[in-house]
Amino acid sequence: MSPRRKSPPIVDIEIKDVEQMLARATAQMTPQDATLIKALFDSLVQMLALVRERGTSIARLRRLFGLSGSEKLSSVLPPSSDAPAVAGDPPAAPAADAPAEKPEKPKPKGHGRIPAAAYGAAQHIPVAHADLHAGDRCPGCECGKLYRLKDPAPIVRLVGSAPLVAKCWDCESLRCSTCGVVHTARAPAEAQGPKYDETAASMLAVLRYGAGMPLNRLDHLQRDLKTPVPSSTLWDLLDERVEMLRPAYNELLRLAAQGEVVHNDDSYVRIRAFMGQRRAALVAAGNLPDPERTGLFTTGIVSQLAAVGTIAVFFTGRRHAGENLAQLLDLRDKALGPPILMSDALSRNLPKGHRVQESNCITHGRRGIFDEIDNHPVACRALLGCIALIYKVDKECKQLGLSDQDRLLAHQIHSGPVMAHLRERMLAEFEQKRIEPNSALGGALNYFLKRWENFTLFLRVAGAPLDNNIVERALKKPILQRNASLFFRSLHGANVGDVYLALIYTAELHKENPVEYLTALQRNAKAVAARPADWMPWNYADAAARVRTRVAA
C-alpha cells in the first residue's frame, strides 16, 4: 500500500505578490502560455472568493467550472451513434431520454404580446373622437354615415403603485356661524367600514406567504411610496384576519385526510422560540416537551381526491412528516381503505398508527444513479434509459387522459418488462462484480433493490404515482419564505403562515386567484363558518354568487 500523501501546508499569500510573480514569469513565456497562466490564476482567485463568501453552494461552484446542474441524461451523456452497446438492454432504452432528432416546436401565437383583453383589472377610460360623432357623414368618401364599433381601439399603459393603495374621501364640513354646529357630508358606502379593506389583507397574505416578501421590506416599500403601513400593523392585520379563514382551512384538512393518494415530505425551518437562548430557557423551565428533539420542520402534504382534485396543506413546528400525516389521518373516514402514501424512503415519513400502501419516489432513487454517471457511464446510461422508458409510458398515459385502471394496464404491459429488466441488470452488476456493493453506485442500486416492492407499487395498484415531485414543488413555497424571511418568531406565527399558505397554494393548484379567494372568505365570514364545504377554492365562486343574489333580492 502506498504511503498516504500529506496535505500541502497552508500559506498566506498576498494577491499582489502573486501578480508580481506572474508579471516576471510571463515575460519569459510565449503569449499563448502567458494568457493560459493568467486565466488559471483568475479562476483560482474567483473560486477562493466564492468559497469565502457566506452561503456559497456546491451548485454555484459547479457553474463556475461549466458543469451542468441538470439531471437530464442528455445533459451529461448525449446519445451518439458510437456509444458503447450494453448487452441485454432494451433496444429503445439508450435513446429514450433524448431522441436523436427533436421536431421543431411551432411558434406560439402572439409572439409574446399580451392583448388588451387580458388586463381584466385595468381601469377603462372612454375617449371620444375630437371631431367626429356617430351619425356624421364620413369625411373620406362623403357618402356613408359613421357608426360606433362595438370594440374601441385600446391603448394599454402600466403604472406603478404601492401594494397597498390608500383612498381618502374628503367629506365636506359646514359650520354654522351662529350655533357652531358642524355638518359633515355623509361618506359613501365604499368609504365606510374598517380602515383596512378585505382586499388589503388578501394582498398582504399573498405577498407574505405566497411570494415570500418579509413584512419589514413591505414596510419600507410602503413608506417609500408614501403609503406608510408599519410592519407591526401588517402582522396584526394578518393575525386578526386568519380567524375568519380557519373554518375553510379546517374543512381543507378534513378533505385532505380522505385522499386516495397522499404525498408528504419535510423541509427544515427556523423558529426563533425554539432556538438558541430561548430554547435553553424553555428547557431550564421545563416548558419544552421532549427536549432531546432539536429538529424543526415544515411538512408539506399533498392529497389527491378523485372528487375534487388536489389539496395542499402545510404543518410547521417540531413534528416531522410522519407525525403530521398521522395527525391528519386521524380525520379520515374509518370506512375508507388505506391511502397510497408516496414519499422518500425515510422511516420518519410513515404515519404511526395508520395503515398505508407505501410507495417510494423513483426520482430519489434515480438521482443516486445519475450522480455516478461520470464514474460508470455505460452502466448508468443503461439504467437511466430504462427509467426514462417508464416515464415515457406515464407521460403518454397522461396525454391520452387514461383512467387509473387503464393507466395501470398500460404500465403492466409496457413498463412491467422494463422494470423486470432493470432489476436483473442491477443484480447482474453485483453478481458479475462490475460494481462494488460499498461504492456510491452500489449504494444507489441497493437503495432500489431493498425497496423494490415500494418502487413498483404503480404496477400493482391503480393510481399509484411514480414520484414525489408534486410535494417537492409545493415545498418551494415555504423554502421561498425561509430564504427571504429567515425565520418565524413563534410557533403561533408559523401556524398563521400554514393556514394562509394552504389556502393560497390550493387555490393556485385549482387555477383560482388567491387574492379573490381570500377576499371572498373574509367578506362572507359568517356564511363560511356555517357551511365551510361550500367555500373551497373549487366551488367558492358559486357560493359567493348565491350570496350576492340574496343581497340583491
BAVOMAR-684752 format. One record per residue (C-alpha): x, y, z; residue number from 1; residue in one letter. Coordinates in nm, 3 decimals. Layout:
{{X,Y,Z},NUM,A}
...
This chain:
{{0.000,0.000,0.000},1,M}
{{0.142,0.338,-0.098},2,S}
{{0.201,0.584,0.185},3,P}
{{-0.074,0.837,0.243},4,R}
{{0.003,1.169,0.078},5,R}
{{0.028,1.457,0.323},6,K}
{{-0.180,1.766,0.264},7,S}
{{0.028,2.065,0.149},8,P}
{{0.091,2.330,0.416},9,P}
{{-0.142,2.631,0.415},10,I}
{{0.049,2.952,0.339},11,V}
{{-0.091,3.305,0.347},12,D}
{{-0.014,3.471,0.014},13,I}
{{-0.097,3.825,-0.091},14,E}
{{-0.269,3.859,-0.429},15,I}
{{-0.039,4.146,-0.528},16,K}
{{0.269,3.925,-0.465},17,D}
{{0.131,3.657,-0.698},18,V}
{{0.051,3.920,-0.962},19,E}
{{0.410,4.048,-0.947},20,Q}
{{0.540,3.691,-0.979},21,M}
{{0.316,3.633,-1.281},22,L}
{{0.438,3.955,-1.440},23,A}
{{0.801,3.836,-1.406},24,R}
{{0.720,3.485,-1.529},25,A}
{{0.506,3.583,-1.826},26,T}
{{0.787,3.799,-1.963},27,A}
{{0.974,3.475,-2.038},28,Q}
{{0.671,3.287,-2.184},29,M}
{{0.504,3.281,-2.519},30,T}
{{0.186,3.494,-2.540},31,P}
{{-0.031,3.182,-2.550},32,Q}
{{0.125,3.039,-2.233},33,D}
{{0.101,3.373,-2.056},34,A}
{{-0.270,3.401,-2.141},35,T}
{{-0.334,3.047,-2.013},36,L}
{{-0.148,3.107,-1.684},37,I}
{{-0.337,3.434,-1.632},38,K}
{{-0.675,3.260,-1.692},39,A}
{{-0.588,2.985,-1.442},40,L}
{{-0.490,3.244,-1.181},41,F}
{{-0.811,3.444,-1.231},42,D}
{{-1.020,3.126,-1.198},43,S}
{{-0.843,3.036,-0.872},44,L}
{{-0.899,3.385,-0.730},45,V}
{{-1.268,3.373,-0.824},46,Q}
{{-1.311,3.028,-0.670},47,M}
{{-1.142,3.137,-0.344},48,L}
{{-1.369,3.441,-0.329},49,A}
{{-1.677,3.222,-0.373},50,L}
{{-1.562,2.973,-0.109},51,V}
{{-1.509,3.253,0.141},52,R}
{{-1.845,3.409,0.060},53,E}
{{-2.117,3.310,0.304},54,R}
{{-2.392,3.096,0.154},55,G}
{{-2.192,2.967,-0.142},56,T}
{{-2.333,2.633,-0.259},57,S}
{{-2.176,2.341,-0.444},58,I}
{{-2.412,2.415,-0.734},59,A}
{{-2.261,2.763,-0.768},60,R}
{{-1.909,2.620,-0.778},61,L}
{{-2.020,2.368,-1.040},62,R}
{{-2.150,2.652,-1.258},63,R}
{{-1.813,2.827,-1.220},64,L}
{{-1.643,2.526,-1.379},65,F}
{{-1.908,2.494,-1.651},66,G}
{{-2.066,2.179,-1.509},67,L}
{{-2.437,2.133,-1.577},68,S}
{{-2.684,2.123,-1.290},69,G}
{{-2.946,1.943,-1.496},70,S}
{{-3.035,1.582,-1.416},71,E}
{{-3.136,1.503,-1.773},72,K}
{{-2.935,1.218,-1.918},73,L}
{{-2.877,1.411,-2.240},74,S}
{{-2.710,1.698,-2.050},75,S}
{{-2.414,1.486,-1.936},76,V}
{{-2.405,1.196,-2.180},77,L}
{{-2.581,1.276,-2.508},78,P}
{{-2.657,0.961,-2.712},79,P}
{{-2.441,0.910,-3.017},80,S}
{{-2.401,0.656,-3.291},81,S}
{{-2.070,0.536,-3.150},82,D}
{{-2.199,0.489,-2.795},83,A}
{{-2.094,0.156,-2.644},84,P}
{{-2.356,-0.114,-2.665},85,A}
{{-2.469,-0.283,-2.346},86,V}
{{-2.567,-0.646,-2.358},87,A}
{{-2.923,-0.723,-2.258},88,G}
{{-3.051,-0.364,-2.271},89,D}
{{-3.396,-0.291,-2.415},90,P}
{{-3.347,-0.164,-2.772},91,P}
{{-3.513,0.173,-2.706},92,A}
{{-3.368,0.236,-2.363},93,A}
{{-3.048,0.428,-2.451},94,P}
{{-3.225,0.676,-2.678},95,A}
{{-3.546,0.715,-2.479},96,A}
{{-3.425,1.006,-2.271},97,D}
{{-3.301,1.213,-2.566},98,A}
{{-3.427,1.134,-2.919},99,P}
{{-3.179,1.191,-3.199},100,A}
{{-3.398,1.444,-3.379},101,E}
{{-3.642,1.666,-3.198},102,K}
{{-3.929,1.805,-3.401},103,P}
{{-3.933,2.183,-3.419},104,E}
{{-4.188,2.339,-3.189},105,K}
{{-4.440,2.566,-3.358},106,P}
{{-4.403,2.929,-3.267},107,K}
{{-4.666,3.040,-3.018},108,P}
{{-4.927,3.283,-3.139},109,K}
{{-4.887,3.646,-3.046},110,G}
{{-4.504,3.643,-3.034},111,H}
{{-4.517,3.736,-2.665},112,G}
{{-4.759,4.027,-2.699},113,R}
{{-5.038,4.035,-2.441},114,I}
{{-5.376,4.154,-2.572},115,P}
{{-5.562,4.438,-2.402},116,A}
{{-5.843,4.198,-2.310},117,A}
{{-5.602,4.011,-2.080},118,A}
{{-5.585,4.310,-1.843},119,Y}
{{-5.909,4.234,-1.663},120,G}
{{-5.837,4.470,-1.372},121,A}
{{-5.747,4.768,-1.594},122,A}
{{-5.938,5.092,-1.544},123,Q}
{{-6.108,5.172,-1.875},124,H}
{{-6.127,5.543,-1.959},125,I}
{{-6.351,5.623,-2.258},126,P}
{{-6.201,5.869,-2.508},127,V}
{{-6.443,6.036,-2.752},128,A}
{{-6.336,6.137,-3.102},129,H}
{{-6.250,6.508,-3.105},130,A}
{{-6.413,6.588,-3.441},131,D}
{{-6.650,6.308,-3.540},132,L}
{{-6.963,6.154,-3.386},133,H}
{{-7.183,5.856,-3.466},134,A}
{{-7.422,5.952,-3.744},135,G}
{{-7.190,6.205,-3.908},136,D}
{{-7.108,6.179,-4.275},137,R}
{{-6.778,6.006,-4.347},138,C}
{{-6.512,6.268,-4.428},139,P}
{{-6.335,6.017,-4.650},140,G}
{{-6.599,5.920,-4.903},141,C}
{{-6.858,6.184,-4.804},142,E}
{{-7.130,5.929,-4.879},143,C}
{{-7.172,5.686,-4.589},144,G}
{{-7.259,5.758,-4.228},145,K}
{{-7.037,5.674,-3.934},146,L}
{{-7.147,5.426,-3.668},147,Y}
{{-6.978,5.327,-3.344},148,R}
{{-6.786,4.997,-3.343},149,L}
{{-6.853,4.755,-3.061},150,K}
{{-6.483,4.725,-2.976},151,D}
{{-6.284,5.050,-2.937},152,P}
{{-5.914,5.086,-3.015},153,A}
{{-5.742,5.020,-2.679},154,P}
{{-5.414,5.168,-2.558},155,I}
{{-5.269,4.997,-2.250},156,V}
{{-5.023,5.168,-2.016},157,R}
{{-4.894,5.012,-1.694},158,L}
{{-4.819,5.234,-1.395},159,V}
{{-4.651,5.153,-1.066},160,G}
{{-4.820,5.178,-0.729},161,S}
{{-4.777,5.061,-0.373},162,A}
{{-4.905,4.706,-0.298},163,P}
{{-5.148,4.862,-0.051},164,L}
{{-5.307,5.174,-0.203},165,V}
{{-5.472,5.435,0.021},166,A}
{{-5.800,5.602,-0.071},167,K}
{{-5.908,5.918,0.111},168,C}
{{-6.261,6.060,0.098},169,W}
{{-6.261,6.430,0.189},170,D}
{{-6.609,6.479,0.327},171,C}
{{-6.719,6.842,0.311},172,E}
{{-6.773,7.003,0.652},173,S}
{{-7.000,7.307,0.711},174,L}
{{-7.007,7.505,1.037},175,R}
{{-7.300,7.722,1.141},176,C}
{{-7.190,8.082,1.208},177,S}
{{-7.447,8.115,1.489},178,T}
{{-7.460,7.787,1.683},179,C}
{{-7.125,7.649,1.571},180,G}
{{-7.261,7.304,1.483},181,V}
{{-7.055,7.126,1.215},182,V}
{{-7.245,6.943,0.943},183,H}
{{-7.029,6.681,0.768},184,T}
{{-7.121,6.515,0.439},185,A}
{{-7.220,6.151,0.472},186,R}
{{-6.946,5.920,0.348},187,A}
{{-7.032,5.691,0.054},188,P}
{{-7.082,5.320,0.116},189,A}
{{-6.735,5.225,-0.006},190,E}
{{-6.577,5.464,0.249},191,A}
{{-6.746,5.301,0.547},192,Q}
{{-6.614,5.002,0.740},193,G}
{{-6.274,4.914,0.888},194,P}
{{-5.965,5.106,0.786},195,K}
{{-5.810,4.805,0.614},196,Y}
{{-6.026,4.652,0.343},197,D}
{{-6.050,4.274,0.292},198,E}
{{-5.853,4.311,-0.030},199,T}
{{-5.566,4.469,0.165},200,A}
{{-5.542,4.166,0.395},201,A}
{{-5.563,3.929,0.098},202,S}
{{-5.291,4.111,-0.096},203,M}
{{-5.072,4.120,0.214},204,L}
{{-5.117,3.744,0.274},205,A}
{{-5.029,3.657,-0.086},206,V}
{{-4.722,3.882,-0.075},207,L}
{{-4.604,3.744,0.258},208,R}
{{-4.681,3.374,0.226},209,Y}
{{-4.732,3.323,-0.146},210,G}
{{-4.439,3.534,-0.270},211,A}
{{-4.220,3.524,0.043},212,G}
{{-4.193,3.902,0.094},213,M}
{{-4.092,3.986,0.454},214,P}
{{-4.311,4.236,0.636},215,L}
{{-4.023,4.471,0.715},216,N}
{{-3.941,4.502,0.344},217,R}
{{-4.305,4.572,0.268},218,L}
{{-4.299,4.833,0.544},219,D}
{{-4.004,5.010,0.375},220,H}
{{-4.165,4.986,0.033},221,L}
{{-4.491,5.135,0.156},222,Q}
{{-4.305,5.425,0.322},223,R}
{{-4.101,5.491,0.009},224,D}
{{-4.423,5.512,-0.193},225,L}
{{-4.582,5.748,0.061},226,K}
{{-4.841,5.499,0.185},227,T}
{{-4.694,5.405,0.523},228,P}
{{-4.809,5.089,0.700},229,V}
{{-4.580,4.973,0.985},230,P}
{{-4.469,4.611,0.987},231,S}
{{-4.631,4.562,1.328},232,S}
{{-4.964,4.676,1.181},233,T}
{{-4.918,4.443,0.886},234,L}
{{-4.868,4.148,1.122},235,W}
{{-5.166,4.247,1.338},236,D}
{{-5.382,4.256,1.025},237,L}
{{-5.272,3.905,0.921},238,L}
{{-5.313,3.767,1.272},239,D}
{{-5.659,3.918,1.314},240,E}
{{-5.800,3.805,0.978},241,R}
{{-5.671,3.447,0.999},242,V}
{{-5.956,3.353,1.233},243,E}
{{-6.204,3.429,0.954},244,M}
{{-6.026,3.172,0.737},245,L}
{{-5.992,2.888,0.987},246,R}
{{-6.330,2.726,0.910},247,P}
{{-6.228,2.691,0.544},248,A}
{{-5.881,2.571,0.646},249,Y}
{{-6.023,2.308,0.883},250,N}
{{-6.252,2.184,0.606},251,E}
{{-5.950,2.166,0.377},252,L}
{{-5.775,1.947,0.635},253,L}
{{-6.079,1.720,0.665},254,R}
{{-6.098,1.673,0.289},255,L}
{{-5.722,1.619,0.256},256,A}
{{-5.748,1.331,0.504},257,A}
{{-5.984,1.149,0.266},258,Q}
{{-5.740,1.142,-0.028},259,G}
{{-5.681,0.830,-0.233},260,E}
{{-5.314,0.929,-0.284},261,V}
{{-5.116,1.128,-0.026},262,V}
{{-4.769,1.274,-0.078},263,H}
{{-4.556,1.404,0.210},264,N}
{{-4.208,1.538,0.272},265,D}
{{-4.018,1.772,0.505},266,D}
{{-3.808,2.084,0.472},267,S}
{{-3.620,2.241,0.759},268,Y}
{{-3.739,2.570,0.909},269,V}
{{-3.620,2.817,1.173},270,R}
{{-3.845,2.916,1.464},271,I}
{{-3.670,3.157,1.700},272,R}
{{-3.874,3.044,2.002},273,A}
{{-3.706,2.700,1.979},274,F}
{{-3.353,2.815,1.902},275,M}
{{-3.052,2.939,2.098},276,G}
{{-3.107,3.105,2.434},277,Q}
{{-3.485,3.095,2.400},278,R}
{{-3.473,2.718,2.369},279,R}
{{-3.234,2.692,2.664},280,A}
{{-3.473,2.899,2.875},281,A}
{{-3.765,2.670,2.784},282,L}
{{-3.562,2.360,2.871},283,V}
{{-3.447,2.511,3.201},284,A}
{{-3.804,2.597,3.295},285,A}
{{-3.929,2.251,3.197},286,G}
{{-4.166,2.401,2.939},287,N}
{{-4.029,2.212,2.638},288,L}
{{-4.164,1.857,2.596},289,P}
{{-3.913,1.603,2.467},290,D}
{{-3.614,1.839,2.500},291,P}
{{-3.381,1.594,2.321},292,E}
{{-3.565,1.669,1.996},293,R}
{{-3.397,1.959,1.815},294,T}
{{-3.535,1.934,1.460},295,G}
{{-3.772,2.197,1.320},296,L}
{{-3.967,2.113,1.006},297,F}
{{-4.221,2.239,0.758},298,T}
{{-4.415,1.938,0.634},299,T}
{{-4.587,1.956,0.300},300,G}
{{-4.877,1.714,0.242},301,I}
{{-5.044,1.699,-0.097},302,V}
{{-5.361,1.493,-0.110},303,S}
{{-5.529,1.387,-0.433},304,Q}
{{-5.902,1.314,-0.440},305,L}
{{-6.090,1.197,-0.746},306,A}
{{-6.394,1.406,-0.649},307,A}
{{-6.232,1.748,-0.601},308,V}
{{-5.873,1.729,-0.724},309,G}
{{-5.554,1.826,-0.542},310,T}
{{-5.525,1.978,-0.192},311,I}
{{-5.203,2.105,-0.033},312,A}
{{-5.162,2.162,0.341},313,V}
{{-4.859,2.256,0.549},314,F}
{{-4.753,2.198,0.912},315,F}
{{-4.464,2.388,1.070},316,T}
{{-4.316,2.301,1.408},317,G}
{{-4.126,2.030,1.592},318,R}
{{-4.311,1.734,1.439},319,R}
{{-4.182,1.562,1.126},320,H}
{{-4.377,1.442,0.823},321,A}
{{-4.492,1.108,0.961},322,G}
{{-4.629,1.262,1.280},323,E}
{{-4.808,1.539,1.094},324,N}
{{-4.956,1.289,0.849},325,L}
{{-5.074,1.070,1.137},326,A}
{{-5.249,1.371,1.290},327,Q}
{{-5.414,1.446,0.955},328,L}
{{-5.524,1.084,0.904},329,L}
{{-5.699,1.094,1.241},330,D}
{{-5.966,1.289,1.048},331,L}
{{-6.002,1.016,0.785},332,R}
{{-6.332,0.832,0.745},333,D}
{{-6.293,0.491,0.908},334,K}
{{-6.487,0.329,0.624},335,A}
{{-6.219,0.423,0.371},336,L}
{{-5.932,0.189,0.294},337,G}
{{-5.567,0.280,0.348},338,P}
{{-5.442,0.555,0.115},339,P}
{{-5.142,0.529,-0.113},340,I}
{{-4.854,0.712,0.054},341,L}
{{-4.584,0.846,-0.178},342,M}
{{-4.269,0.963,-0.003},343,S}
{{-3.897,0.907,0.001},344,D}
{{-3.763,0.609,0.193},345,A}
{{-3.717,0.780,0.532},346,L}
{{-3.894,0.589,0.807},347,S}
{{-3.999,0.914,0.974},348,R}
{{-4.234,0.983,0.682},349,N}
{{-4.458,0.689,0.781},350,L}
{{-4.764,0.770,0.997},351,P}
{{-4.759,0.552,1.308},352,K}
{{-5.095,0.402,1.397},353,G}
{{-5.232,0.422,1.040},354,H}
{{-5.217,0.170,0.757},355,R}
{{-5.096,0.300,0.420},356,V}
{{-4.993,0.150,0.088},357,Q}
{{-4.632,0.261,0.088},358,E}
{{-4.474,0.380,-0.236},359,S}
{{-4.128,0.532,-0.281},360,N}
{{-4.015,0.805,-0.517},361,C}
{{-3.834,0.679,-0.828},362,I}
{{-3.677,1.023,-0.876},363,T}
{{-3.494,0.991,-0.544},364,H}
{{-3.356,0.652,-0.648},365,G}
{{-3.267,0.779,-0.995},366,R}
{{-3.066,1.068,-0.851},367,R}
{{-2.816,0.836,-0.683},368,G}
{{-2.753,0.661,-1.016},369,I}
{{-2.728,0.989,-1.206},370,F}
{{-2.463,1.123,-0.968},371,D}
{{-2.233,0.833,-1.065},372,E}
{{-2.265,0.868,-1.441},373,I}
{{-1.913,1.013,-1.475},374,D}
{{-1.763,0.713,-1.294},375,N}
{{-1.976,0.440,-1.459},376,H}
{{-2.112,0.586,-1.786},377,P}
{{-2.208,0.256,-1.953},378,V}
{{-2.392,0.103,-1.657},379,A}
{{-2.560,0.428,-1.553},380,C}
{{-2.672,0.507,-1.906},381,R}
{{-2.841,0.170,-1.939},382,A}
{{-3.016,0.201,-1.602},383,L}
{{-3.126,0.559,-1.660},384,L}
{{-3.251,0.465,-2.005},385,G}
{{-3.485,0.207,-1.852},386,C}
{{-3.621,0.462,-1.605},387,I}
{{-3.671,0.707,-1.892},388,A}
{{-3.893,0.448,-2.065},389,L}
{{-4.113,0.424,-1.755},390,I}
{{-4.165,0.799,-1.753},391,Y}
{{-4.232,0.797,-2.126},392,K}
{{-4.517,0.549,-2.077},393,V}
{{-4.658,0.755,-1.790},394,D}
{{-4.643,1.075,-1.996},395,K}
{{-4.831,0.911,-2.282},396,E}
{{-5.097,0.790,-2.038},397,C}
{{-5.149,1.146,-1.917},398,K}
{{-5.160,1.284,-2.270},399,Q}
{{-5.428,1.028,-2.363},400,L}
{{-5.626,1.107,-2.046},401,G}
{{-5.642,0.743,-1.939},402,L}
{{-5.826,0.642,-1.623},403,S}
{{-5.633,0.497,-1.331},404,D}
{{-5.728,0.143,-1.431},405,Q}
{{-5.628,0.194,-1.793},406,D}
{{-5.302,0.357,-1.683},407,R}
{{-5.232,0.058,-1.458},408,L}
{{-5.290,-0.179,-1.750},409,L}
{{-5.061,0.027,-1.976},410,A}
{{-4.781,0.019,-1.720},411,H}
{{-4.824,-0.354,-1.662},412,Q}
{{-4.792,-0.417,-2.036},413,I}
{{-4.517,-0.171,-2.126},414,H}
{{-4.337,-0.082,-1.801},415,S}
{{-4.351,-0.419,-1.629},416,G}
{{-4.091,-0.586,-1.857},417,P}
{{-3.867,-0.278,-1.836},418,V}
{{-3.875,-0.278,-1.455},419,M}
{{-3.800,-0.651,-1.453},420,A}
{{-3.503,-0.590,-1.681},421,H}
{{-3.390,-0.301,-1.461},422,L}
{{-3.385,-0.525,-1.154},423,R}
{{-3.200,-0.802,-1.338},424,E}
{{-2.943,-0.551,-1.458},425,R}
{{-2.886,-0.418,-1.106},426,M}
{{-2.840,-0.769,-0.968},427,L}
{{-2.606,-0.857,-1.253},428,A}
{{-2.382,-0.559,-1.172},429,E}
{{-2.318,-0.714,-0.828},430,F}
{{-2.306,-1.079,-0.937},431,E}
{{-2.053,-1.009,-1.212},432,Q}
{{-1.856,-0.786,-0.974},433,K}
{{-1.868,-0.483,-1.203},434,R}
{{-1.989,-0.269,-0.913},435,I}
{{-1.863,-0.279,-0.554},436,E}
{{-2.153,-0.303,-0.305},437,P}
{{-1.986,-0.044,-0.082},438,N}
{{-1.930,0.207,-0.361},439,S}
{{-2.152,0.508,-0.424},440,A}
{{-2.322,0.340,-0.720},441,L}
{{-2.355,0.019,-0.522},442,G}
{{-2.535,0.211,-0.250},443,G}
{{-2.769,0.366,-0.510},444,A}
{{-2.855,0.024,-0.654},445,L}
{{-2.909,-0.126,-0.310},446,N}
{{-3.142,0.166,-0.232},447,Y}
{{-3.357,0.048,-0.522},448,F}
{{-3.332,-0.325,-0.459},449,L}
{{-3.411,-0.314,-0.085},450,K}
{{-3.732,-0.118,-0.154},451,R}
{{-3.830,-0.280,-0.482},452,W}
{{-4.187,-0.351,-0.373},453,E}
{{-4.238,0.015,-0.286},454,N}
{{-4.082,0.135,-0.611},455,F}
{{-4.308,-0.090,-0.820},456,T}
{{-4.642,-0.021,-0.650},457,L}
{{-4.754,0.157,-0.967},458,F}
{{-4.750,-0.185,-1.140},459,L}
{{-4.997,-0.333,-0.889},460,R}
{{-5.224,-0.054,-0.762},461,V}
{{-5.430,0.180,-0.980},462,A}
{{-5.347,0.545,-0.926},463,G}
{{-5.008,0.490,-0.761},464,A}
{{-4.769,0.769,-0.873},465,P}
{{-4.411,0.730,-0.988},466,L}
{{-4.253,1.006,-0.784},467,D}
{{-4.297,1.266,-0.513},468,N}
{{-4.236,1.568,-0.736},469,N}
{{-4.575,1.725,-0.664},470,I}
{{-4.493,1.779,-0.296},471,V}
{{-4.138,1.887,-0.380},472,E}
{{-4.290,2.168,-0.587},473,R}
{{-4.530,2.257,-0.304},474,A}
{{-4.240,2.286,-0.057},475,L}
{{-4.079,2.552,-0.275},476,K}
{{-4.327,2.797,-0.122},477,K}
{{-4.207,2.760,0.241},478,P}
{{-3.848,2.739,0.118},479,I}
{{-3.902,3.074,-0.057},480,L}
{{-4.029,3.218,0.272},481,Q}
{{-3.731,3.074,0.461},482,R}
{{-3.479,3.220,0.216},483,N}
{{-3.644,3.564,0.223},484,A}
{{-3.754,3.593,0.587},485,S}
{{-3.505,3.357,0.753},486,L}
{{-3.730,3.253,1.043},487,F}
{{-4.061,3.264,1.227},488,F}
{{-4.056,3.428,1.568},489,R}
{{-4.300,3.187,1.734},490,S}
{{-4.496,2.869,1.677},491,L}
{{-4.812,3.080,1.653},492,H}
{{-4.663,3.284,1.370},493,G}
{{-4.569,2.964,1.189},494,A}
{{-4.924,2.831,1.231},495,N}
{{-5.069,3.151,1.084},496,V}
{{-4.840,3.102,0.786},497,G}
{{-4.957,2.741,0.744},498,D}
{{-5.324,2.850,0.726},499,V}
{{-5.264,3.119,0.467},500,Y}
{{-5.023,2.911,0.258},501,L}
{{-5.257,2.610,0.241},502,A}
{{-5.545,2.825,0.115},503,L}
{{-5.324,3.022,-0.126},504,I}
{{-5.143,2.726,-0.279},505,Y}
{{-5.454,2.508,-0.308},506,T}
{{-5.630,2.794,-0.486},507,A}
{{-5.336,2.819,-0.727},508,E}
{{-5.349,2.443,-0.791},509,L}
{{-5.713,2.488,-0.896},510,H}
{{-5.626,2.786,-1.121},511,K}
{{-5.809,3.030,-0.894},512,E}
{{-5.694,3.379,-0.800},513,N}
{{-5.579,3.355,-0.435},514,P}
{{-5.640,3.727,-0.366},515,V}
{{-6.001,3.697,-0.483},516,E}
{{-6.046,3.374,-0.289},517,Y}
{{-5.917,3.511,0.043},518,L}
{{-6.123,3.826,-0.007},519,T}
{{-6.439,3.621,-0.062},520,A}
{{-6.373,3.421,0.257},521,L}
{{-6.337,3.740,0.463},522,Q}
{{-6.639,3.918,0.317},523,R}
{{-6.858,3.613,0.376},524,N}
{{-6.709,3.503,0.710},525,A}
{{-7.047,3.409,0.865},526,K}
{{-7.152,3.201,0.564},527,A}
{{-6.809,3.033,0.558},528,V}
{{-6.836,2.942,0.927},529,A}
{{-7.184,2.799,0.874},530,A}
{{-7.107,2.591,0.561},531,R}
{{-6.730,2.575,0.500},532,P}
{{-6.766,2.294,0.244},533,A}
{{-6.933,2.546,0.008},534,D}
{{-6.633,2.777,0.025},535,W}
{{-6.347,2.564,-0.105},536,M}
{{-6.124,2.702,-0.383},537,P}
{{-6.301,2.495,-0.649},538,W}
{{-6.660,2.594,-0.559},539,N}
{{-6.649,2.926,-0.370},540,Y}
{{-6.746,3.130,-0.677},541,A}
{{-7.091,2.963,-0.687},542,D}
{{-7.143,3.024,-0.313},543,A}
{{-7.041,3.391,-0.348},544,A}
{{-7.283,3.433,-0.641},545,A}
{{-7.569,3.291,-0.433},546,R}
{{-7.491,3.537,-0.152},547,V}
{{-7.491,3.831,-0.395},548,R}
{{-7.824,3.717,-0.538},549,T}
{{-7.983,3.705,-0.192},550,R}
{{-7.848,4.051,-0.102},551,V}
{{-7.975,4.199,-0.430},552,A}
{{-8.322,4.047,-0.374},553,A}
